[in-house]
């Protein structure tokens, strides 16, 4: 009987050690994700490149979205066309431009410079919460 109790306690100890290792791995992954941003997808670039990306991606996104709405308006004849009169290729192109412009803008928000970061990353500043 003593040998079965020993093997049970050894397996329980092994399981708790494996569980602790899994928790430690999960904590390390969470810390790495927090440091790198949402999903760890932030791209650090020089300031000059960041400014260029921000300006041109915003310009491209705005033009694409506006053109998409113009095409959508034209394809549906100012939303007064019957379903038979709607130009599906023009409407599809308009929707594609809207989605594409949105994707360009969302992708451009992943870029940051070396000095940029989330406020919670700045631990040097004191809290003003009382």
Secondary structure, 3 states (H helix, E strand, C coil): CHHHHHHHHHHHHHHHHHHHHHHHHHHHHHHHHHHHCHHHCCEECCHHHHHHHHHHHHHHHHHHHHHHHHHHHHHCCCCCCCCCCCCHHHHHHHHHHHHHHHHHHHHHCCEECCCCCCHHHCCCCCCCCC
